[in-house]
């Protein structure tokens, strides 16, 4: 698949993720979304913690874990419960990587995009792109250098 997607392909991918989310919301009692780090991802005051800044976060969706839900063409807004705290959460569709149900009878892995979410295609051409990680391969092992140090 080409690294550079057209605006039409990006829009189609966002619509697909939105439709898939709506299907899970209607059909499954509890399901999970794996969201990757993204410039437009907002998780209230909590934000992403420690390893989540590199590997993303898995969010729980269900009647007891969601207070408010509003699906938009570019993002999903929800008030999600983290422990005893409710956090307003804005999830760009570009950041959604996986969606799966509680018993993993249904699981979808999707392409995530680390681009600024824009409704105006002309604006997206003027924004600088994020640097791409350097990928090196040794035989069957792939090493990805994201340029940061890990806290291990």
Secondary structure as UniProt FT lines:
FT   HELIX           7..27
FT   STRAND          30..35
FT   TURN            39..40
FT   STRAND          42..43
FT   TURN            44..46
FT   TURN            50..51
FT   HELIX           52..55
FT   STRAND          57..62
FT   TURN            63..65
FT   STRAND          66..71
FT   STRAND          75..82
FT   TURN            83..84
FT   STRAND          85..92
FT   HELIX           93..95
FT   STRAND          96..101
FT   TURN            102..103
FT   STRAND          107..109
FT   HELIX           121..126
FT   STRAND          134..138
FT   TURN            139..140
FT   STRAND          141..145
//
